[in-house]
């Protein structure tokens, strides 16, 4: 009798991610993963105490996938690469986008950390932390709508142009407000 295949924690996470891409995070069950792997549910519970723990691992894997997409993007500025990556992610993983937008997960927003990181960005020069945070929040709100439209096949070719144009408009408007405050 051949030995039973052994599945690593990573194998289980990747199988669960594949399910989430097709069915959403609610599709991740011990039974669906065991079917995906062609095994019993035993390897799942050997590696994860609960399905919630596995969901967290899949969410972390999703974040890593998004980070890898961001690293692949070209763009002069970090916020530009994030925007481009979000468009690429929405095109590749529309079901995940819908889940992440309509069922937000903890720790998903990053505009506060990004506001700190962009302190030395040439386009953000002269803006306070709070102003940078507000611009990024507005960009995130626009970007969320944009990626939902991409994920639901309502928008395609114009997405990147709209994203860049709106980002530039938001930055310009904040700089103008800043200039008027100084006068």
Backbone as a chain_set.jsonl record, in Angstrom:
{"seq": "XXXXXXXXXXXXXXXXXXXXXXXXXXXXXXXXXXXXXXXXXXXXXXXXXXXXXXXXXXXXXXXXXXXXXXXXXXXXXXXXXXXXXXXXXXXXXXXXXXXXXXXXXXXXXXXXXXXXXXXXXXXXXXXXXXXXXXXXXXXXXXXXXXXXXXXXXXXXXXXXXXXXXXXXXXXXXXXXXXXXXXX", "coords": {"N": [[0.844, -1.182, 0.0], [0.655, 2.177, -0.94], [2.29, 4.994, 0.641], [0.407, 7.393, 2.536], [-0.261, 10.625, 1.207], [1.487, 13.461, 2.471], [0.638, 16.583, 3.797], [1.713, 19.851, 3.934], [1.571, 22.749, 6.102], [1.661, 24.973, 4.45], [0.769, 23.874, 2.021], [-1.895, 23.437, 2.656], [-2.784, 26.04, 3.187], [-2.44, 27.194, 0.647], [-4.248, 25.633, -0.832], [-6.615, 26.41, 0.406], [-6.573, 29.117, -0.253], [-6.908, 28.95, -3.028], [-9.516, 28.003, -3.083], [-10.809, 30.189, -1.868], [-10.391, 32.101, -3.848], [-12.136, 31.254, -5.798], [-14.618, 30.86, -4.54], [-14.838, 32.625, -2.463], [-14.086, 33.711, 0.928], [-15.858, 32.462, 2.652], [-16.2, 30.013, 1.516], [-14.193, 28.462, 2.405], [-13.79, 25.639, 4.038], [-13.234, 22.816, 6.207], [-13.976, 20.516, 4.914], [-14.126, 21.356, 2.188], [-11.488, 22.003, 1.704], [-10.182, 19.574, 2.178], [-11.245, 18.13, 0.079], [-10.172, 19.578, -2.086], [-7.479, 19.008, -1.696], [-7.52, 16.284, -1.892], [-7.694, 14.566, 0.279], [-8.276, 13.453, 3.686], [-9.904, 15.307, 6.363], [-8.102, 15.389, 8.361], [-5.284, 16.306, 8.022], [-5.677, 19.038, 8.026], [-6.6, 19.747, 10.565], [-4.458, 18.89, 12.024], [-2.563, 20.762, 11.452], [-3.8, 23.219, 11.945], [-5.551, 24.684, 14.59], [-8.147, 25.638, 14.548], [-10.707, 26.486, 12.137], [-10.904, 29.211, 11.911], [-8.32, 30.041, 12.552], [-7.013, 29.075, 10.308], [-8.316, 30.635, 8.375], [-7.241, 33.143, 9.044], [-4.574, 32.671, 8.383], [-4.856, 32.344, 5.624], [-5.76, 34.863, 4.953], [-3.457, 36.327, 5.587], [-1.744, 35.202, 3.68], [-3.02, 36.153, 1.42], [-2.518, 38.896, 1.724], [0.277, 38.805, 1.4], [0.399, 37.955, -1.228], [-0.726, 40.175, -2.497], [1.253, 42.034, -1.827], [3.431, 40.994, -3.241], [2.496, 41.426, -5.823], [2.521, 44.204, -5.808], [5.256, 44.714, -5.683], [5.982, 44.011, -8.231], [5.055, 46.021, -9.805], [5.432, 48.915, -11.85], [6.284, 52.29, -11.393], [6.593, 55.651, -10.389], [6.15, 56.454, -7.774], [5.376, 55.256, -4.461], [2.605, 55.223, -3.75], [1.507, 55.169, -6.275], [2.375, 52.69, -7.273], [1.012, 51.054, -5.482], [-1.624, 51.594, -6.203], [-1.608, 50.623, -8.859], [-1.066, 47.945, -8.322], [-3.368, 47.25, -6.914], [-5.269, 47.367, -8.923], [-4.327, 45.315, -10.611], [-4.617, 43.166, -8.827], [-7.407, 43.159, -8.469], [-8.217, 42.439, -11.018], [-7.142, 39.863, -11.261], [-8.152, 38.495, -9.037], [-11.12, 38.678, -8.602], [-13.252, 37.68, -6.984], [-12.126, 37.548, -4.445], [-11.629, 40.278, -4.026], [-14.238, 41.277, -3.87], [-15.058, 39.972, -1.529], [-13.2, 41.036, 0.34], [-13.819, 43.737, 0.275], [-16.572, 43.875, 0.876], [-16.757, 42.402, 3.156], [-14.907, 43.378, 5.253], [-11.672, 42.735, 6.569], [-9.854, 42.568, 9.676], [-7.279, 45.025, 10.228], [-6.909, 45.84, 7.627], [-6.767, 48.413, 6.444], [-4.327, 50.682, 5.341], [-3.626, 53.311, 5.108], [-2.745, 55.028, 7.106], [-0.169, 54.143, 7.974], [1.098, 54.38, 5.527], [0.941, 57.118, 5.117], [2.887, 58.042, 6.866], [5.155, 56.864, 5.703], [5.319, 58.224, 3.311], [6.345, 60.722, 3.777], [8.672, 61.92, 2.738], [8.182, 61.921, 0.063], [8.263, 63.5, -3.093], [5.864, 64.572, -4.225], [4.311, 64.84, -2.022], [5.497, 66.645, -0.446], [5.544, 69.337, 1.835], [3.064, 68.855, 2.86], [1.283, 68.131, 5.806], [1.371, 65.394, 8.203], [-1.306, 64.723, 8.813], [-2.634, 65.837, 6.609], [-1.525, 64.321, 4.523], [-2.484, 61.815, 5.292], [-5.249, 62.205, 4.991], [-5.427, 62.685, 2.21], [-4.569, 60.188, 1.281], [-6.559, 58.548, 2.377], [-8.782, 59.464, 0.942], [-7.914, 58.685, -1.592], [-7.906, 55.947, -1.193], [-10.628, 55.458, -0.823], [-11.646, 56.142, -3.37], [-10.18, 54.305, -4.889], [-11.136, 51.881, -3.891], [-13.781, 51.843, -4.843], [-13.168, 51.811, -7.555], [-11.763, 49.343, -7.876], [-13.773, 47.566, -7.195], [-15.521, 47.98, -9.299], [-13.895, 47.034, -11.371], [-13.567, 44.353, -10.576], [-16.162, 43.469, -10.879], [-16.518, 43.527, -13.552], [-17.257, 45.991, -14.732], [-15.656, 47.979, -15.545], [-12.698, 48.517, -17.369], [-10.422, 49.127, -19.393], [-9.968, 51.867, -18.825], [-9.193, 52.102, -16.206], [-6.552, 52.407, -14.973], [-5.733, 54.902, -15.962], [-7.775, 56.551, -14.92], [-7.319, 56.187, -12.177], [-4.717, 57.271, -11.782], [-5.131, 59.915, -12.692], [-7.097, 60.811, -10.871], [-5.705, 60.573, -8.443], [-3.694, 62.493, -8.872], [-5.328, 64.768, -9.06], [-6.422, 64.876, -6.458], [-4.105, 65.283, -4.919], [-3.242, 67.751, -5.975], [-5.425, 69.394, -5.254], [-5.228, 69.278, -2.451], [-2.756, 70.497, -2.023], [-3.387, 73.043, -2.995], [-5.33, 73.836, -1.11], [-3.662, 73.903, 1.079], [-1.927, 75.988, 0.366], [-3.737, 78.128, 0.331], [-4.356, 78.253, 3.038], [-2.007, 79.175, 4.104], [-1.93, 81.787, 3.199]], "CA": [[0.0, 0.0, 0.0], [1.503, 3.377, -0.989], [2.111, 5.864, 1.805], [-0.536, 8.5, 2.38], [0.453, 11.895, 0.975], [1.535, 14.369, 3.61], [0.393, 17.959, 3.383], [2.29, 20.851, 4.835], [0.726, 23.893, 6.428], [1.634, 25.795, 3.243], [-0.113, 23.205, 1.055], [-3.274, 23.656, 3.105], [-3.074, 27.466, 2.972], [-2.578, 27.412, -0.791], [-5.513, 25.023, -1.25], [-7.679, 27.283, 0.92], [-6.52, 30.337, -1.063], [-7.519, 28.594, -4.308], [-10.963, 27.963, -2.833], [-11.252, 31.571, -1.629], [-10.392, 32.802, -5.137], [-13.295, 30.816, -6.579], [-15.877, 30.874, -3.791], [-14.787, 33.581, -1.367], [-13.576, 33.19, 2.194], [-16.862, 31.576, 3.258], [-16.071, 28.687, 0.905], [-13.109, 27.723, 3.064], [-14.209, 24.727, 5.102], [-12.358, 21.64, 6.29], [-14.414, 19.572, 3.876], [-13.747, 21.846, 0.856], [-10.02, 21.912, 1.584], [-9.816, 18.158, 2.045], [-11.599, 17.76, -1.299], [-9.167, 20.217, -2.947], [-6.21, 18.294, -1.51], [-7.691, 14.849, -2.11], [-7.332, 13.905, 1.54], [-9.263, 13.595, 4.752], [-9.768, 16.591, 7.053], [-7.078, 15.247, 9.406], [-4.121, 17.201, 7.895], [-6.072, 20.418, 8.318], [-6.654, 19.931, 12.015], [-3.113, 18.669, 12.563], [-1.815, 22.0, 11.233], [-4.552, 24.388, 12.422], [-6.452, 24.309, 15.68], [-9.511, 25.993, 14.161], [-10.869, 27.036, 10.788], [-10.619, 30.649, 12.034], [-6.86, 30.171, 12.461], [-6.7, 28.872, 8.889], [-8.788, 31.846, 7.675], [-6.239, 34.191, 9.293], [-3.395, 32.319, 7.576], [-5.202, 32.628, 4.221], [-5.777, 36.325, 4.833], [-2.043, 36.728, 5.553], [-1.256, 34.777, 2.366], [-3.611, 37.105, 0.481], [-1.721, 40.132, 1.856], [1.586, 38.553, 0.79], [0.16, 37.921, -2.676], [-0.888, 41.577, -2.904], [2.568, 42.679, -1.7], [4.243, 40.544, -4.386], [1.983, 42.156, -6.991], [2.985, 45.582, -5.715], [6.686, 44.715, -6.025], [6.102, 43.831, -9.684], [4.52, 47.191, -10.506], [6.286, 50.049, -12.156], [5.675, 53.551, -11.014], [7.562, 56.552, -9.759], [5.859, 56.65, -6.364], [4.802, 54.127, -3.746], [1.147, 55.198, -3.861], [1.225, 54.804, -7.662], [2.548, 51.236, -7.365], [-0.092, 50.436, -4.732], [-2.803, 51.69, -7.066], [-1.452, 49.686, -9.973], [-1.187, 46.594, -7.772], [-4.769, 46.983, -6.57], [-5.954, 47.086, -10.186], [-3.903, 43.974, -11.024], [-5.224, 42.213, -7.893], [-8.842, 43.099, -8.775], [-8.39, 41.695, -12.275], [-6.799, 38.455, -11.047], [-8.885, 37.885, -7.928], [-12.345, 39.461, -8.391], [-14.053, 37.161, -5.869], [-11.462, 37.996, -3.209], [-11.872, 41.715, -3.889], [-15.606, 41.459, -3.375], [-15.064, 39.553, -0.121], [-12.42, 41.959, 1.162], [-14.505, 45.02, 0.331], [-17.88, 43.783, 1.515], [-16.577, 41.777, 4.468], [-13.538, 43.795, 5.592], [-10.926, 41.973, 7.564], [-9.089, 43.468, 10.561], [-5.939, 45.445, 9.807], [-6.855, 45.967, 6.18], [-6.444, 49.767, 6.027], [-2.918, 51.003, 5.56], [-3.335, 54.695, 4.744], [-2.038, 55.715, 8.193], [1.251, 53.795, 7.861], [1.582, 54.926, 4.268], [1.097, 58.57, 5.306], [4.211, 58.221, 7.48], [6.178, 56.458, 4.743], [5.377, 59.165, 2.191], [6.759, 62.045, 4.262], [9.712, 62.48, 1.878], [7.784, 61.84, -1.333], [8.235, 64.853, -3.673], [4.493, 65.046, -4.421], [3.685, 65.06, -0.713], [6.268, 67.688, 0.267], [4.782, 70.49, 2.294], [1.814, 68.426, 3.481], [1.448, 67.558, 7.151], [0.965, 63.992, 8.325], [-2.77, 64.653, 8.737], [-3.026, 66.106, 5.222], [-1.161, 63.131, 3.742], [-3.413, 60.757, 5.684], [-6.537, 62.518, 4.373], [-5.296, 62.439, 0.768], [-4.509, 58.74, 1.079], [-7.884, 58.007, 2.67], [-9.616, 59.782, -0.226], [-7.462, 57.812, -2.675], [-8.356, 54.591, -0.884], [-12.069, 55.415, -1.083], [-11.806, 56.09, -4.824], [-9.581, 53.053, -5.351], [-12.04, 50.794, -3.532], [-14.847, 51.843, -5.843], [-12.577, 51.435, -8.837], [-11.469, 47.908, -7.939], [-15.052, 46.85, -7.2], [-16.003, 48.05, -10.678], [-13.059, 46.128, -12.165], [-13.88, 42.981, -10.172], [-17.498, 43.113, -11.373], [-16.459, 43.716, -15.006], [-17.926, 47.216, -15.158], [-14.634, 48.928, -15.985], [-11.473, 47.793, -17.673], [-9.311, 49.837, -20.006], [-9.754, 53.208, -18.3], [-8.946, 52.056, -14.77], [-5.267, 52.987, -14.569], [-5.769, 56.335, -16.273], [-8.649, 57.186, -13.926], [-6.653, 56.139, -10.878], [-3.62, 58.244, -11.77], [-5.708, 61.254, -12.817], [-7.764, 61.156, -9.609], [-4.65, 60.784, -7.452], [-3.09, 63.805, -9.149], [-6.317, 65.792, -8.702], [-6.507, 64.949, -4.996], [-2.872, 65.924, -4.438], [-3.274, 69.163, -6.378], [-6.427, 70.068, -4.422], [-4.704, 69.409, -1.078], [-1.709, 71.528, -2.071], [-4.063, 74.343, -3.127], [-5.89, 74.149, 0.213], [-2.51, 74.222, 1.932], [-1.482, 77.309, -0.048], [-4.732, 79.106, 0.789], [-4.254, 78.359, 4.501], [-0.81, 79.956, 4.406], [-2.112, 83.183, 2.785]], "C": [[0.891, 1.248, 0.0], [1.256, 4.252, 0.24], [1.118, 6.99, 1.493], [0.242, 9.781, 2.123], [0.399, 12.779, 2.225], [1.405, 15.792, 3.088], [0.955, 18.906, 4.425], [1.25, 21.937, 5.124], [0.57, 24.778, 5.184], [0.736, 25.185, 2.171], [-1.578, 23.49, 1.375], [-3.676, 25.109, 2.869], [-3.296, 27.744, 1.494], [-3.866, 26.797, -1.342], [-6.681, 25.894, -0.809], [-7.727, 28.59, 0.121], [-7.181, 30.089, -2.426], [-9.046, 28.561, -4.177], [-11.5, 29.374, -2.654], [-11.311, 32.358, -2.94], [-11.611, 32.453, -5.972], [-14.613, 31.069, -5.865], [-15.936, 31.949, -2.708], [-14.323, 32.903, -0.08], [-14.569, 32.25, 2.879], [-16.821, 30.168, 2.676], [-14.987, 27.839, 1.544], [-13.679, 26.941, 4.235], [-13.235, 23.556, 5.117], [-12.705, 20.667, 5.17], [-13.979, 20.045, 2.484], [-12.237, 21.757, 0.643], [-9.597, 20.455, 1.402], [-10.14, 17.657, 0.634], [-10.566, 18.317, -2.281], [-7.834, 19.46, -2.89], [-6.309, 16.81, -1.861], [-7.3, 14.063, -0.881], [-8.516, 13.948, 2.506], [-9.081, 14.982, 5.379], [-8.639, 16.558, 8.085], [-5.879, 16.189, 9.229], [-4.446, 18.658, 8.246], [-6.014, 20.664, 9.812], [-5.347, 19.559, 12.721], [-2.327, 19.973, 12.502], [-2.492, 23.249, 11.776], [-5.531, 23.934, 13.497], [-7.912, 24.569, 15.317], [-9.526, 26.474, 12.72], [-10.586, 28.537, 10.809], [-9.119, 30.909, 11.941], [-6.408, 30.009, 11.011], [-7.14, 30.088, 8.075], [-7.77, 32.978, 7.841], [-4.979, 33.924, 8.467], [-3.65, 32.604, 6.092], [-5.247, 34.128, 3.985], [-4.347, 36.869, 4.765], [-1.422, 36.365, 4.202], [-1.773, 35.716, 1.28], [-2.843, 38.42, 0.519], [-0.347, 39.965, 1.21], [1.479, 38.519, -0.737], [0.024, 39.342, -3.212], [0.448, 42.315, -2.843], [3.485, 42.267, -2.856], [3.802, 41.246, -5.669], [2.489, 43.59, -6.986], [4.461, 45.684, -6.099], [6.907, 44.618, -7.53], [5.682, 45.068, -10.469], [5.587, 48.242, -10.748], [5.548, 51.309, -11.746], [6.685, 54.367, -10.233], [7.386, 56.605, -8.244], [5.202, 55.415, -5.762], [3.289, 54.077, -3.915], [0.704, 54.827, -5.272], [1.316, 53.284, -7.821], [1.441, 50.501, -6.606], [-1.365, 50.468, -5.573], [-2.755, 50.705, -8.214], [-1.62, 48.245, -9.493], [-2.636, 46.27, -7.429], [-5.588, 46.688, -7.821], [-5.606, 45.674, -10.664], [-4.557, 42.908, -10.139], [-6.712, 42.05, -8.214], [-9.101, 42.301, -10.05], [-8.13, 40.204, -12.081], [-7.716, 37.756, -10.047], [-10.196, 38.626, -7.639], [-13.196, 38.97, -7.218], [-13.444, 37.604, -4.541], [-11.701, 39.48, -2.979], [-13.258, 41.95, -3.324], [-15.699, 41.065, -1.903], [-14.358, 40.576, 0.764], [-13.094, 43.317, 1.294], [-15.799, 44.918, 1.124], [-17.853, 43.081, 2.864], [-15.166, 42.104, 4.933], [-12.941, 42.97, 6.72], [-10.145, 42.942, 8.45], [-7.715, 43.8, 9.985], [-5.802, 45.683, 8.33], [-6.417, 47.361, 5.725], [-4.988, 50.079, 6.308], [-2.608, 52.449, 5.256], [-2.599, 55.442, 5.853], [-0.534, 55.419, 8.138], [1.855, 54.398, 6.598], [1.791, 56.434, 4.363], [2.447, 58.88, 5.948], [5.308, 57.937, 6.459], [6.358, 57.471, 3.62], [5.818, 60.572, 2.594], [7.764, 62.706, 3.325], [9.374, 62.408, 0.391], [7.676, 63.249, -1.91], [6.818, 65.412, -3.855], [3.793, 65.369, -3.109], [4.409, 66.137, 0.1], [5.371, 68.857, 0.633], [3.45, 70.127, 2.935], [2.119, 67.821, 4.851], [1.047, 66.086, 7.125], [-0.541, 63.87, 8.141], [-3.253, 64.912, 7.309], [-2.699, 64.907, 4.322], [-2.141, 61.994, 4.028], [-4.775, 60.969, 5.026], [-6.508, 62.273, 2.863], [-5.313, 60.935, 0.498], [-5.846, 58.074, 1.373], [-8.824, 58.26, 1.489], [-9.226, 58.898, -1.413], [-7.962, 56.388, -2.449], [-9.851, 54.447, -1.155], [-12.328, 55.316, -2.586], [-11.333, 54.741, -5.361], [-10.492, 51.868, -5.039], [-13.195, 50.709, -4.531], [-14.352, 51.373, -7.196], [-12.349, 49.928, -8.924], [-12.737, 47.063, -7.87], [-15.62, 46.849, -8.614], [-15.196, 47.126, -11.588], [-13.444, 44.684, -11.871], [-15.243, 42.528, -10.678], [-17.636, 43.384, -12.876], [-17.24, 44.932, -15.505], [-16.94, 48.233, -15.73], [-13.377, 48.14, -16.302], [-10.374, 48.724, -18.148], [-8.992, 51.185, -19.37], [-9.246, 53.227, -16.863], [-7.647, 52.749, -14.356], [-5.244, 54.486, -14.815], [-6.62, 57.097, -15.252], [-7.979, 57.254, -12.553], [-5.563, 57.201, -10.775], [-4.16, 59.668, -11.815], [-6.365, 61.694, -11.502], [-6.746, 61.39, -8.505], [-3.991, 62.141, -7.628], [-4.031, 64.935, -8.752], [-6.41, 65.965, -7.184], [-5.276, 65.633, -4.404], [-2.866, 67.416, -4.755], [-4.248, 69.948, -5.489], [-5.91, 70.261, -2.993], [-3.603, 70.465, -1.02], [-2.336, 72.92, -2.2], [-4.696, 74.761, -1.808], [-4.79, 74.584, 1.161], [-1.994, 75.631, 1.633], [-2.435, 78.386, 0.436], [-4.695, 79.291, 2.299], [-3.086, 79.255, 4.892], [-1.005, 81.44, 4.095], [-2.838, 83.998, 3.804]], "O": [[1.782, 1.37, 0.841], [0.162, 4.256, 0.806], [1.009, 7.463, 0.361], [1.283, 10.01, 2.74], [-0.608, 12.827, 2.932], [1.991, 16.151, 2.066], [0.704, 18.775, 5.623], [0.206, 22.021, 4.477], [-0.522, 25.272, 4.902], [0.015, 25.909, 1.485], [-2.387, 23.749, 0.484], [-4.783, 25.38, 2.404], [-4.235, 28.451, 1.127], [-4.502, 27.377, -2.221], [-7.63, 26.094, -1.566], [-8.81, 29.109, -0.149], [-7.931, 30.935, -2.915], [-9.766, 29.035, -5.056], [-12.534, 29.721, -3.225], [-12.196, 33.196, -3.116], [-12.07, 33.269, -6.771], [-15.605, 31.446, -6.489], [-16.987, 32.156, -2.102], [-14.189, 31.681, -0.017], [-14.164, 31.342, 3.605], [-17.348, 29.232, 3.278], [-14.872, 26.646, 1.263], [-14.007, 27.503, 5.28], [-12.501, 23.334, 4.153], [-11.82, 20.069, 4.558], [-13.513, 19.238, 1.68], [-11.771, 21.471, -0.46], [-8.748, 20.15, 0.564], [-9.396, 16.857, 0.067], [-10.135, 17.616, -3.197], [-7.155, 19.296, -3.904], [-5.293, 16.157, -2.099], [-6.655, 13.019, -0.978], [-9.602, 14.421, 2.171], [-8.202, 15.74, 4.968], [-8.265, 17.6, 8.622], [-5.479, 16.826, 10.203], [-3.582, 19.405, 8.707], [-5.452, 21.659, 10.271], [-5.162, 19.886, 13.893], [-1.521, 20.26, 13.387], [-1.817, 24.244, 12.042], [-6.241, 22.941, 13.339], [-8.803, 23.822, 15.72], [-8.489, 26.825, 12.156], [-10.079, 29.08, 9.827], [-8.693, 31.885, 11.324], [-5.522, 30.727, 10.547], [-6.418, 30.526, 7.179], [-7.472, 33.691, 6.882], [-4.388, 34.852, 7.916], [-2.749, 33.058, 5.387], [-4.82, 34.609, 2.935], [-4.061, 37.768, 3.975], [-0.653, 37.149, 3.645], [-1.053, 36.037, 0.334], [-2.548, 38.998, -0.527], [0.14, 40.879, 0.545], [2.367, 39.0, -1.442], [0.59, 39.677, -4.253], [0.743, 43.133, -3.715], [4.228, 43.093, -3.388], [4.632, 41.617, -6.499], [2.844, 44.132, -8.032], [4.867, 46.636, -6.765], [7.919, 45.099, -8.04], [5.928, 45.151, -11.673], [6.511, 48.424, -9.954], [4.318, 51.357, -11.76], [7.522, 53.827, -9.509], [8.36, 56.78, -7.511], [4.558, 54.633, -6.461], [2.736, 53.013, -4.192], [-0.36, 54.235, -5.449], [0.443, 52.665, -8.429], [0.987, 49.443, -7.042], [-2.095, 49.48, -5.642], [-3.742, 50.031, -8.509], [-2.24, 47.425, -10.171], [-3.084, 45.141, -7.63], [-6.497, 45.858, -7.79], [-6.49, 44.922, -11.075], [-4.999, 41.872, -10.635], [-7.222, 40.929, -8.231], [-10.09, 41.574, -10.145], [-8.82, 39.372, -12.669], [-8.02, 36.572, -10.192], [-10.368, 39.151, -6.539], [-13.803, 39.786, -6.524], [-14.164, 37.989, -3.62], [-11.952, 39.896, -1.848], [-13.428, 42.741, -2.396], [-16.35, 41.753, -1.117], [-14.869, 40.939, 1.824], [-12.953, 43.979, 2.322], [-16.091, 45.779, 1.953], [-18.816, 43.157, 3.627], [-14.316, 41.217, 5.004], [-13.614, 42.575, 7.672], [-9.809, 44.039, 8.003], [-7.076, 42.968, 9.341], [-4.685, 45.726, 7.815], [-5.748, 47.475, 4.698], [-4.475, 49.777, 7.386], [-1.434, 52.807, 5.151], [-1.891, 56.407, 5.566], [0.283, 56.334, 8.241], [2.991, 54.87, 6.608], [2.719, 56.969, 3.756], [3.08, 59.879, 5.606], [6.279, 58.688, 6.363], [7.44, 57.565, 3.04], [5.67, 61.512, 1.812], [7.721, 63.921, 3.133], [10.189, 62.791, -0.449], [7.062, 64.116, -1.289], [6.601, 66.608, -3.657], [2.796, 66.09, -3.092], [3.981, 66.49, 1.199], [4.546, 69.303, -0.165], [2.775, 70.992, 3.493], [3.096, 67.09, 5.018], [0.462, 65.601, 6.157], [-1.007, 63.009, 7.394], [-4.193, 64.262, 6.852], [-3.499, 64.529, 3.466], [-2.574, 61.296, 3.112], [-5.388, 60.011, 4.554], [-7.453, 61.718, 2.304], [-5.998, 60.471, -0.414], [-6.226, 57.128, 0.684], [-9.573, 57.37, 1.086], [-10.089, 58.42, -2.149], [-8.386, 55.71, -3.385], [-10.29, 53.416, -1.666], [-13.137, 54.498, -3.026], [-12.004, 54.117, -6.183], [-10.603, 50.946, -5.848], [-13.539, 49.625, -5.003], [-15.036, 50.627, -7.896], [-12.699, 49.303, -9.926], [-12.779, 45.964, -8.423], [-16.141, 45.834, -9.076], [-15.76, 46.499, -12.485], [-13.627, 43.884, -12.788], [-15.461, 41.335, -10.885], [-18.747, 43.461, -13.399], [-17.82, 44.894, -16.59], [-17.345, 49.229, -16.329], [-13.029, 47.202, -15.585], [-9.482, 49.072, -17.374], [-7.833, 51.602, -19.381], [-8.899, 54.294, -16.356], [-7.662, 53.6, -13.467], [-4.785, 55.252, -13.967], [-6.224, 58.162, -14.78], [-8.07, 58.267, -11.858], [-5.498, 57.941, -9.793], [-3.704, 60.531, -11.065], [-6.196, 62.837, -11.079], [-6.906, 62.315, -7.708], [-3.756, 62.857, -6.654], [-3.601, 65.937, -8.18], [-6.47, 67.092, -6.691], [-5.391, 66.46, -3.499], [-2.525, 68.24, -3.906], [-3.924, 71.042, -5.028], [-6.14, 71.312, -2.395], [-3.534, 71.24, -0.066], [-1.862, 73.871, -1.578], [-4.607, 75.928, -1.426], [-4.962, 75.515, 1.947], [-1.663, 76.379, 2.553], [-2.0, 79.439, 0.9], [-4.977, 80.384, 2.79], [-3.155, 79.995, 5.873], [-0.312, 82.277, 4.673], [-3.064, 85.19, 3.594]]}, "num_chains": 1, "name": "protein.A"}
